[in-house]
Amino acid sequence: MQQIEIGSLVYRKSYEKDVLFRVSDIIFNRGKKIIILKGVYVRLVADAEEDDLDILKGQEQIFGK
């Protein structure tokens, strides 16, 4: 599996991949890795645990090609 890093494009599995996010920060809270997300097409800031995220692979998928 590809490593999640700042700048990665991701979806949240728990929300059925409804919003595309870019990783803006990675923090550790009580031993858990928390990923801070910013919406790409919607104005939204969220957080998620790493295991709730799927990394978008390839630019083709963004544009549906």
mmCIF file of the N, C-alpha and C atoms, coordinates in Angstrom:
data_MODEL
# 
_entry.id   MODEL 
# 
loop_
_atom_site.group_PDB 
_atom_site.id 
_atom_site.type_symbol 
_atom_site.label_atom_id 
_atom_site.label_alt_id 
_atom_site.label_comp_id 
_atom_site.label_asym_id 
_atom_site.label_entity_id 
_atom_site.label_seq_id 
_atom_site.pdbx_PDB_ins_code 
_atom_site.Cartn_x 
_atom_site.Cartn_y 
_atom_site.Cartn_z 
_atom_site.occupancy 
_atom_site.B_iso_or_equiv 
_atom_site.pdbx_formal_charge 
_atom_site.auth_seq_id 
_atom_site.auth_comp_id 
_atom_site.auth_asym_id 
_atom_site.auth_atom_id 
_atom_site.pdbx_PDB_model_num 
ATOM 1   N N  . MET A 1 1  ? 0.831   -1.193 0.000   1.00 0.00 ? 1  MET A N  1 
ATOM 2   C CA . MET A 1 1  ? 0.000   0.000  0.000   1.00 0.00 ? 1  MET A CA 1 
ATOM 3   C C  . MET A 1 1  ? 0.867   1.245  0.000   1.00 0.00 ? 1  MET A C  1 
ATOM 4   N N  . GLN A 1 2  ? 0.430   2.226  -0.748  1.00 0.00 ? 2  GLN A N  1 
ATOM 5   C CA . GLN A 1 2  ? 1.157   3.485  -0.842  1.00 0.00 ? 2  GLN A CA 1 
ATOM 6   C C  . GLN A 1 2  ? 1.051   4.245  0.480   1.00 0.00 ? 2  GLN A C  1 
ATOM 7   N N  . GLN A 1 3  ? 2.097   4.938  0.853   1.00 0.00 ? 3  GLN A N  1 
ATOM 8   C CA . GLN A 1 3  ? 2.157   5.688  2.106   1.00 0.00 ? 3  GLN A CA 1 
ATOM 9   C C  . GLN A 1 3  ? 1.383   7.004  1.977   1.00 0.00 ? 3  GLN A C  1 
ATOM 10  N N  . ILE A 1 4  ? 0.577   7.333  2.973   1.00 0.00 ? 4  ILE A N  1 
ATOM 11  C CA . ILE A 1 4  ? -0.122  8.619  3.001   1.00 0.00 ? 4  ILE A CA 1 
ATOM 12  C C  . ILE A 1 4  ? 0.854   9.667  3.505   1.00 0.00 ? 4  ILE A C  1 
ATOM 13  N N  . GLU A 1 5  ? 0.949   10.776 2.771   1.00 0.00 ? 5  GLU A N  1 
ATOM 14  C CA . GLU A 1 5  ? 1.835   11.868 3.147   1.00 0.00 ? 5  GLU A CA 1 
ATOM 15  C C  . GLU A 1 5  ? 1.147   13.188 2.835   1.00 0.00 ? 5  GLU A C  1 
ATOM 16  N N  . ILE A 1 6  ? 1.691   14.271 3.334   1.00 0.00 ? 6  ILE A N  1 
ATOM 17  C CA . ILE A 1 6  ? 1.120   15.589 3.063   1.00 0.00 ? 6  ILE A CA 1 
ATOM 18  C C  . ILE A 1 6  ? 1.095   15.798 1.551   1.00 0.00 ? 6  ILE A C  1 
ATOM 19  N N  . GLY A 1 7  ? -0.064  16.212 1.052   1.00 0.00 ? 7  GLY A N  1 
ATOM 20  C CA . GLY A 1 7  ? -0.246  16.419 -0.385  1.00 0.00 ? 7  GLY A CA 1 
ATOM 21  C C  . GLY A 1 7  ? -0.948  15.262 -1.083  1.00 0.00 ? 7  GLY A C  1 
ATOM 22  N N  . SER A 1 8  ? -1.047  14.100 -0.429  1.00 0.00 ? 8  SER A N  1 
ATOM 23  C CA . SER A 1 8  ? -1.733  12.945 -1.027  1.00 0.00 ? 8  SER A CA 1 
ATOM 24  C C  . SER A 1 8  ? -3.209  13.262 -1.233  1.00 0.00 ? 8  SER A C  1 
ATOM 25  N N  . LEU A 1 9  ? -3.781  12.721 -2.302  1.00 0.00 ? 9  LEU A N  1 
ATOM 26  C CA . LEU A 1 9  ? -5.218  12.819 -2.545  1.00 0.00 ? 9  LEU A CA 1 
ATOM 27  C C  . LEU A 1 9  ? -5.869  11.558 -2.009  1.00 0.00 ? 9  LEU A C  1 
ATOM 28  N N  . VAL A 1 10 ? -6.898  11.738 -1.162  1.00 0.00 ? 10 VAL A N  1 
ATOM 29  C CA . VAL A 1 10 ? -7.514  10.596 -0.477  1.00 0.00 ? 10 VAL A CA 1 
ATOM 30  C C  . VAL A 1 10 ? -9.033  10.740 -0.421  1.00 0.00 ? 10 VAL A C  1 
ATOM 31  N N  . TYR A 1 11 ? -9.682  9.595  -0.175  1.00 0.00 ? 11 TYR A N  1 
ATOM 32  C CA . TYR A 1 11 ? -11.111 9.528  0.112   1.00 0.00 ? 11 TYR A CA 1 
ATOM 33  C C  . TYR A 1 11 ? -11.282 8.875  1.472   1.00 0.00 ? 11 TYR A C  1 
ATOM 34  N N  . ARG A 1 12 ? -12.381 9.185  2.175   1.00 0.00 ? 12 ARG A N  1 
ATOM 35  C CA . ARG A 1 12 ? -12.705 8.510  3.432   1.00 0.00 ? 12 ARG A CA 1 
ATOM 36  C C  . ARG A 1 12 ? -13.631 7.334  3.133   1.00 0.00 ? 12 ARG A C  1 
ATOM 37  N N  . LYS A 1 13 ? -13.224 6.150  3.541   1.00 0.00 ? 13 LYS A N  1 
ATOM 38  C CA . LYS A 1 13 ? -14.021 4.936  3.332   1.00 0.00 ? 13 LYS A CA 1 
ATOM 39  C C  . LYS A 1 13 ? -15.348 5.009  4.078   1.00 0.00 ? 13 LYS A C  1 
ATOM 40  N N  . SER A 1 14 ? -15.328 5.544  5.301   1.00 0.00 ? 14 SER A N  1 
ATOM 41  C CA . SER A 1 14 ? -16.524 5.561  6.146   1.00 0.00 ? 14 SER A CA 1 
ATOM 42  C C  . SER A 1 14 ? -17.633 6.459  5.593   1.00 0.00 ? 14 SER A C  1 
ATOM 43  N N  . TYR A 1 15 ? -17.307 7.339  4.673   1.00 0.00 ? 15 TYR A N  1 
ATOM 44  C CA . TYR A 1 15 ? -18.307 8.197  4.045   1.00 0.00 ? 15 TYR A CA 1 
ATOM 45  C C  . TYR A 1 15 ? -18.518 7.815  2.584   1.00 0.00 ? 15 TYR A C  1 
ATOM 46  N N  . GLU A 1 16 ? -18.198 6.570  2.261   1.00 0.00 ? 16 GLU A N  1 
ATOM 47  C CA . GLU A 1 16 ? -18.396 6.009  0.928   1.00 0.00 ? 16 GLU A CA 1 
ATOM 48  C C  . GLU A 1 16 ? -17.718 6.826  -0.174  1.00 0.00 ? 16 GLU A C  1 
ATOM 49  N N  . LYS A 1 17 ? -16.559 7.386  0.174   1.00 0.00 ? 17 LYS A N  1 
ATOM 50  C CA . LYS A 1 17 ? -15.718 8.124  -0.780  1.00 0.00 ? 17 LYS A CA 1 
ATOM 51  C C  . LYS A 1 17 ? -16.471 9.271  -1.450  1.00 0.00 ? 17 LYS A C  1 
ATOM 52  N N  . ASP A 1 18 ? -17.272 9.999  -0.668  1.00 0.00 ? 18 ASP A N  1 
ATOM 53  C CA . ASP A 1 18 ? -18.112 11.046 -1.239  1.00 0.00 ? 18 ASP A CA 1 
ATOM 54  C C  . ASP A 1 18 ? -17.374 12.340 -1.565  1.00 0.00 ? 18 ASP A C  1 
ATOM 55  N N  . VAL A 1 19 ? -16.248 12.607 -0.894  1.00 0.00 ? 19 VAL A N  1 
ATOM 56  C CA . VAL A 1 19 ? -15.514 13.860 -1.104  1.00 0.00 ? 19 VAL A CA 1 
ATOM 57  C C  . VAL A 1 19 ? -14.036 13.538 -1.311  1.00 0.00 ? 19 VAL A C  1 
ATOM 58  N N  . LEU A 1 20 ? -13.433 14.189 -2.296  1.00 0.00 ? 20 LEU A N  1 
ATOM 59  C CA . LEU A 1 20 ? -11.997 14.055 -2.523  1.00 0.00 ? 20 LEU A CA 1 
ATOM 60  C C  . LEU A 1 20 ? -11.271 15.068 -1.650  1.00 0.00 ? 20 LEU A C  1 
ATOM 61  N N  . PHE A 1 21 ? -10.264 14.598 -0.901  1.00 0.00 ? 21 PHE A N  1 
ATOM 62  C CA . PHE A 1 21 ? -9.491  15.451 0.003   1.00 0.00 ? 21 PHE A CA 1 
ATOM 63  C C  . PHE A 1 21 ? -8.018  15.433 -0.360  1.00 0.00 ? 21 PHE A C  1 
ATOM 64  N N  . ARG A 1 22 ? -7.323  16.503 0.051   1.00 0.00 ? 22 ARG A N  1 
ATOM 65  C CA . ARG A 1 22 ? -5.864  16.552 0.011   1.00 0.00 ? 22 ARG A CA 1 
ATOM 66  C C  . ARG A 1 22 ? -5.385  16.577 1.461   1.00 0.00 ? 22 ARG A C  1 
ATOM 67  N N  . VAL A 1 23 ? -4.381  15.771 1.772   1.00 0.00 ? 23 VAL A N  1 
ATOM 68  C CA . VAL A 1 23 ? -3.823  15.730 3.126   1.00 0.00 ? 23 VAL A CA 1 
ATOM 69  C C  . VAL A 1 23 ? -3.061  17.026 3.379   1.00 0.00 ? 23 VAL A C  1 
ATOM 70  N N  . SER A 1 24 ? -3.461  17.758 4.439   1.00 0.00 ? 24 SER A N  1 
ATOM 71  C CA . SER A 1 24 ? -2.798  19.027 4.739   1.00 0.00 ? 24 SER A CA 1 
ATOM 72  C C  . SER A 1 24 ? -1.855  18.933 5.938   1.00 0.00 ? 24 SER A C  1 
ATOM 73  N N  . ASP A 1 25 ? -2.073  17.929 6.804   1.00 0.00 ? 25 ASP A N  1 
ATOM 74  C CA . ASP A 1 25 ? -1.198  17.769 7.968   1.00 0.00 ? 25 ASP A CA 1 
ATOM 75  C C  . ASP A 1 25 ? -1.374  16.364 8.529   1.00 0.00 ? 25 ASP A C  1 
ATOM 76  N N  . ILE A 1 26 ? -0.390  15.917 9.256   1.00 0.00 ? 26 ILE A N  1 
ATOM 77  C CA . ILE A 1 26 ? -0.445  14.627 9.941   1.00 0.00 ? 26 ILE A CA 1 
ATOM 78  C C  . ILE A 1 26 ? -0.004  14.872 11.378  1.00 0.00 ? 26 ILE A C  1 
ATOM 79  N N  . ILE A 1 27 ? -0.868  14.488 12.320  1.00 0.00 ? 27 ILE A N  1 
ATOM 80  C CA . ILE A 1 27 ? -0.548  14.698 13.739  1.00 0.00 ? 27 ILE A CA 1 
ATOM 81  C C  . ILE A 1 27 ? -0.706  13.377 14.486  1.00 0.00 ? 27 ILE A C  1 
ATOM 82  N N  . PHE A 1 28 ? -0.139  13.319 15.671  1.00 0.00 ? 28 PHE A N  1 
ATOM 83  C CA . PHE A 1 28 ? -0.281  12.154 16.540  1.00 0.00 ? 28 PHE A CA 1 
ATOM 84  C C  . PHE A 1 28 ? -0.989  12.599 17.808  1.00 0.00 ? 28 PHE A C  1 
ATOM 85  N N  . ASN A 1 29 ? -2.074  11.893 18.146  1.00 0.00 ? 29 ASN A N  1 
ATOM 86  C CA . ASN A 1 29 ? -2.857  12.218 19.331  1.00 0.00 ? 29 ASN A CA 1 
ATOM 87  C C  . ASN A 1 29 ? -3.145  10.928 20.089  1.00 0.00 ? 29 ASN A C  1 
ATOM 88  N N  . ARG A 1 30 ? -2.644  10.844 21.294  1.00 0.00 ? 30 ARG A N  1 
ATOM 89  C CA . ARG A 1 30 ? -2.827  9.661  22.147  1.00 0.00 ? 30 ARG A CA 1 
ATOM 90  C C  . ARG A 1 30 ? -2.410  8.380  21.441  1.00 0.00 ? 30 ARG A C  1 
ATOM 91  N N  . GLY A 1 31 ? -1.302  8.458  20.743  1.00 0.00 ? 31 GLY A N  1 
ATOM 92  C CA . GLY A 1 31 ? -0.754  7.285  20.077  1.00 0.00 ? 31 GLY A CA 1 
ATOM 93  C C  . GLY A 1 31 ? -1.387  6.941  18.746  1.00 0.00 ? 31 GLY A C  1 
ATOM 94  N N  . LYS A 1 32 ? -2.347  7.742  18.288  1.00 0.00 ? 32 LYS A N  1 
ATOM 95  C CA . LYS A 1 32 ? -2.994  7.485  17.001  1.00 0.00 ? 32 LYS A CA 1 
ATOM 96  C C  . LYS A 1 32 ? -2.555  8.520  15.977  1.00 0.00 ? 32 LYS A C  1 
ATOM 97  N N  . LYS A 1 33 ? -2.385  8.057  14.758  1.00 0.00 ? 33 LYS A N  1 
ATOM 98  C CA . LYS A 1 33 ? -2.025  8.941  13.659  1.00 0.00 ? 33 LYS A CA 1 
ATOM 99  C C  . LYS A 1 33 ? -3.314  9.534  13.092  1.00 0.00 ? 33 LYS A C  1 
ATOM 100 N N  . ILE A 1 34 ? -3.452  10.850 13.171  1.00 0.00 ? 34 ILE A N  1 
ATOM 101 C CA . ILE A 1 34 ? -4.631  11.555 12.688  1.00 0.00 ? 34 ILE A CA 1 
ATOM 102 C C  . ILE A 1 34 ? -4.237  12.385 11.465  1.00 0.00 ? 34 ILE A C  1 
ATOM 103 N N  . ILE A 1 35 ? -4.995  12.211 10.407  1.00 0.00 ? 35 ILE A N  1 
ATOM 104 C CA . ILE A 1 35 ? -4.714  12.902 9.146   1.00 0.00 ? 35 ILE A CA 1 
ATOM 105 C C  . ILE A 1 35 ? -5.689  14.082 9.023   1.00 0.00 ? 35 ILE A C  1 
ATOM 106 N N  . ILE A 1 36 ? -5.154  15.278 8.802   1.00 0.00 ? 36 ILE A N  1 
ATOM 107 C CA . ILE A 1 36 ? -5.975  16.474 8.614   1.00 0.00 ? 36 ILE A CA 1 
ATOM 108 C C  . ILE A 1 36 ? -6.174  16.650 7.107   1.00 0.00 ? 36 ILE A C  1 
ATOM 109 N N  . LEU A 1 37 ? -7.437  16.831 6.723   1.00 0.00 ? 37 LEU A N  1 
ATOM 110 C CA . LEU A 1 37 ? -7.821  16.837 5.307   1.00 0.00 ? 37 LEU A CA 1 
ATOM 111 C C  . LEU A 1 37 ? -8.475  18.150 4.913   1.00 0.00 ? 37 LEU A C  1 
ATOM 112 N N  . LYS A 1 38 ? -8.254  18.563 3.668   1.00 0.00 ? 38 LYS A N  1 
ATOM 113 C CA . LYS A 1 38 ? -8.949  19.714 3.087   1.00 0.00 ? 38 LYS A CA 1 
ATOM 114 C C  . LYS A 1 38 ? -9.618  19.258 1.801   1.00 0.00 ? 38 LYS A C  1 
ATOM 115 N N  . GLY A 1 39 ? -10.882 19.623 1.628   1.00 0.00 ? 39 GLY A N  1 
ATOM 116 C CA . GLY A 1 39 ? -11.615 19.251 0.434   1.00 0.00 ? 39 GLY A CA 1 
ATOM 117 C C  . GLY A 1 39 ? -10.988 19.863 -0.816  1.00 0.00 ? 39 GLY A C  1 
ATOM 118 N N  . VAL A 1 40 ? -10.984 19.099 -1.907  1.00 0.00 ? 40 VAL A N  1 
ATOM 119 C CA . VAL A 1 40 ? -10.425 19.575 -3.169  1.00 0.00 ? 40 VAL A CA 1 
ATOM 120 C C  . VAL A 1 40 ? -11.465 20.391 -3.932  1.00 0.00 ? 40 VAL A C  1 
ATOM 121 N N  . TYR A 1 41 ? -12.678 19.880 -4.035  1.00 0.00 ? 41 TYR A N  1 
ATOM 122 C CA . TYR A 1 41 ? -13.728 20.546 -4.811  1.00 0.00 ? 41 TYR A CA 1 
ATOM 123 C C  . TYR A 1 41 ? -14.776 21.222 -3.947  1.00 0.00 ? 41 TYR A C  1 
ATOM 124 N N  . VAL A 1 42 ? -14.762 20.971 -2.649  1.00 0.00 ? 42 VAL A N  1 
ATOM 125 C CA . VAL A 1 42 ? -15.684 21.607 -1.714  1.00 0.00 ? 42 VAL A CA 1 
ATOM 126 C C  . VAL A 1 42 ? -14.880 22.225 -0.587  1.00 0.00 ? 42 VAL A C  1 
ATOM 127 N N  . ARG A 1 43 ? -15.424 23.292 -0.015  1.00 0.00 ? 43 ARG A N  1 
ATOM 128 C CA . ARG A 1 43 ? -14.731 23.971 1.077   1.00 0.00 ? 43 ARG A CA 1 
ATOM 129 C C  . ARG A 1 43 ? -15.037 23.238 2.374   1.00 0.00 ? 43 ARG A C  1 
ATOM 130 N N  . LEU A 1 44 ? -14.127 22.354 2.755   1.00 0.00 ? 44 LEU A N  1 
ATOM 131 C CA . LEU A 1 44 ? -14.363 21.476 3.891   1.00 0.00 ? 44 LEU A CA 1 
ATOM 132 C C  . LEU A 1 44 ? -13.028 21.070 4.507   1.00 0.00 ? 44 LEU A C  1 
ATOM 133 N N  . VAL A 1 45 ? -12.962 21.092 5.831   1.00 0.00 ? 45 VAL A N  1 
ATOM 134 C CA . VAL A 1 45 ? -11.793 20.595 6.555   1.00 0.00 ? 45 VAL A CA 1 
ATOM 135 C C  . VAL A 1 45 ? -12.289 19.463 7.452   1.00 0.00 ? 45 VAL A C  1 
ATOM 136 N N  . ALA A 1 46 ? -11.555 18.363 7.471   1.00 0.00 ? 46 ALA A N  1 
ATOM 137 C CA . ALA A 1 46 ? -11.952 17.194 8.250   1.00 0.00 ? 46 ALA A CA 1 
ATOM 138 C C  . ALA A 1 46 ? -10.707 16.494 8.774   1.00 0.00 ? 46 ALA A C  1 
ATOM 139 N N  . ASP A 1 47 ? -10.936 15.507 9.628   1.00 0.00 ? 47 ASP A N  1 
ATOM 140 C CA . ASP A 1 47 ? -9.827  14.662 10.060  1.00 0.00 ? 47 ASP A CA 1 
ATOM 141 C C  . ASP A 1 47 ? -10.282 13.213 9.973   1.00 0.00 ? 47 ASP A C  1 
ATOM 142 N N  . ALA A 1 48 ? -9.303  12.322 9.935   1.00 0.00 ? 48 ALA A N  1 
ATOM 143 C CA . ALA A 1 48 ? -9.606  10.891 9.841   1.00 0.00 ? 48 ALA A CA 1 
ATOM 144 C C  . ALA A 1 48 ? -8.398  10.106 10.318  1.00 0.00 ? 48 ALA A C  1 
ATOM 145 N N  . GLU A 1 49 ? -8.670  8.911  10.809  1.00 0.00 ? 49 GLU A N  1 
ATOM 146 C CA . GLU A 1 49 ? -7.571  8.004  11.121  1.00 0.00 ? 49 GLU A CA 1 
ATOM 147 C C  . GLU A 1 49 ? -7.064  7.413  9.809   1.00 0.00 ? 49 GLU A C  1 
ATOM 148 N N  . GLU A 1 50 ? -5.822  7.038  9.804   1.00 0.00 ? 50 GLU A N  1 
ATOM 149 C CA . GLU A 1 50 ? -5.179  6.561  8.580   1.00 0.00 ? 50 GLU A CA 1 
ATOM 150 C C  . GLU A 1 50 ? -5.890  5.363  7.959   1.00 0.00 ? 50 GLU A C  1 
ATOM 151 N N  . ASP A 1 51 ? -6.400  4.453  8.776   1.00 0.00 ? 51 ASP A N  1 
ATOM 152 C CA . ASP A 1 51 ? -7.028  3.250  8.225   1.00 0.00 ? 51 ASP A CA 1 
ATOM 153 C C  . ASP A 1 51 ? -8.402  3.513  7.592   1.00 0.00 ? 51 ASP A C  1 
ATOM 154 N N  . ASP A 1 52 ? -8.935  4.732  7.739   1.00 0.00 ? 52 ASP A N  1 
ATOM 155 C CA . ASP A 1 52 ? -10.207 5.102  7.121   1.00 0.00 ? 52 ASP A CA 1 
ATOM 156 C C  . ASP A 1 52 ? -10.011 5.722  5.737   1.00 0.00 ? 52 ASP A C  1 
ATOM 157 N N  . LEU A 1 53 ? -8.771  5.840  5.292   1.00 0.00 ? 53 LEU A N  1 
ATOM 158 C CA . LEU A 1 53 ? -8.495  6.548  4.044   1.00 0.00 ? 53 LEU A CA 1 
ATOM 159 C C  . LEU A 1 53 ? -8.045  5.611  2.931   1.00 0.00 ? 53 LEU A C  1 
ATOM 160 N N  . ASP A 1 54 ? -8.482  5.936  1.722   1.00 0.00 ? 54 ASP A N  1 
ATOM 161 C CA . ASP A 1 54 ? -7.998  5.299  0.494   1.00 0.00 ? 54 ASP A CA 1 
ATOM 162 C C  . ASP A 1 54 ? -7.285  6.353  -0.312  1.00 0.00 ? 54 ASP A C  1 
ATOM 163 N N  . ILE A 1 55 ? -6.085  6.034  -0.780  1.00 0.00 ? 55 ILE A N  1 
ATOM 164 C CA . ILE A 1 55 ? -5.318  6.969  -1.594  1.00 0.00 ? 55 ILE A CA 1 
ATOM 165 C C  . ILE A 1 55 ? -5.797  6.890  -3.031  1.00 0.00 ? 55 ILE A C  1 
ATOM 166 N N  . LEU A 1 56 ? -5.981  8.048  -3.649  1.00 0.00 ? 56 LEU A N  1 
ATOM 167 C CA . LEU A 1 56 ? -6.334  8.119  -5.062  1.00 0.00 ? 56 LEU A CA 1 
ATOM 168 C C  . LEU A 1 56 ? -5.084  7.793  -5.866  1.00 0.00 ? 56 LEU A C  1 
ATOM 169 N N  . LYS A 1 57 ? -5.205  6.869  -6.787  1.00 0.00 ? 57 LYS A N  1 
ATOM 170 C CA . LYS A 1 57 ? -4.046  6.441  -7.575  1.00 0.00 ? 57 LYS A CA 1 
ATOM 171 C C  . LYS A 1 57 ? -4.178  6.937  -9.005  1.00 0.00 ? 57 LYS A C  1 
ATOM 172 N N  . GLY A 1 58 ? -3.308  7.817  -9.399  1.00 0.00 ? 58 GLY A N  1 
ATOM 173 C CA . GLY A 1 58 ? -3.270  8.284  -10.776 1.00 0.00 ? 58 GLY A CA 1 
ATOM 174 C C  . GLY A 1 58 ? -4.227  9.421  -11.068 1.00 0.00 ? 58 GLY A C  1 
ATOM 175 N N  . GLN A 1 59 ? -3.781  10.348 -11.866 1.00 0.00 ? 59 GLN A N  1 
ATOM 176 C CA . GLN A 1 59 ? -4.557  11.524 -12.219 1.00 0.00 ? 59 GLN A CA 1 
ATOM 177 C C  . GLN A 1 59 ? -5.780  11.171 -13.059 1.00 0.00 ? 59 GLN A C  1 
ATOM 178 N N  . GLU A 1 60 ? -5.753  10.030 -13.750 1.00 0.00 ? 60 GLU A N  1 
ATOM 179 C CA . GLU A 1 60 ? -6.874  9.613  -14.599 1.00 0.00 ? 60 GLU A CA 1 
ATOM 180 C C  . GLU A 1 60 ? -8.160  9.536  -13.802 1.00 0.00 ? 60 GLU A C  1 
ATOM 181 N N  . GLN A 1 61 ? -8.084  9.036  -12.576 1.00 0.00 ? 61 GLN A N  1 
ATOM 182 C CA . GLN A 1 61 ? -9.274  8.825  -11.764 1.00 0.00 ? 61 GLN A CA 1 
ATOM 183 C C  . GLN A 1 61 ? -9.936  10.121 -11.351 1.00 0.00 ? 61 GLN A C  1 
ATOM 184 N N  . ILE A 1 62 ? -9.175  11.193 -11.237 1.00 0.00 ? 62 ILE A N  1 
ATOM 185 C CA . ILE A 1 62 ? -9.744  12.484 -10.847 1.00 0.00 ? 62 ILE A CA 1 
ATOM 186 C C  . ILE A 1 62 ? -10.688 12.981 -11.934 1.00 0.00 ? 62 ILE A C  1 
ATOM 187 N N  . PHE A 1 63 ? -10.280 12.814 -13.174 1.00 0.00 ? 63 PHE A N  1 
ATOM 188 C CA . PHE A 1 63 ? -11.035 13.355 -14.297 1.00 0.00 ? 63 PHE A CA 1 
ATOM 189 C C  . PHE A 1 63 ? -11.919 12.305 -14.964 1.00 0.00 ? 63 PHE A C  1 
ATOM 190 N N  . GLY A 1 64 ? -11.933 11.094 -14.434 1.00 0.00 ? 64 GLY A N  1 
ATOM 191 C CA . GLY A 1 64 ? -12.800 10.049 -14.962 1.00 0.00 ? 64 GLY A CA 1 
ATOM 192 C C  . GLY A 1 64 ? -12.382 9.510  -16.315 1.00 0.00 ? 64 GLY A C  1 
ATOM 193 N N  . LYS A 1 65 ? -11.106 9.599  -16.643 1.00 0.00 ? 65 LYS A N  1 
ATOM 194 C CA . LYS A 1 65 ? -10.615 9.089  -17.937 1.00 0.00 ? 65 LYS A CA 1 
ATOM 195 C C  . LYS A 1 65 ? -10.284 7.627  -17.842 1.00 0.00 ? 65 LYS A C  1 
# 
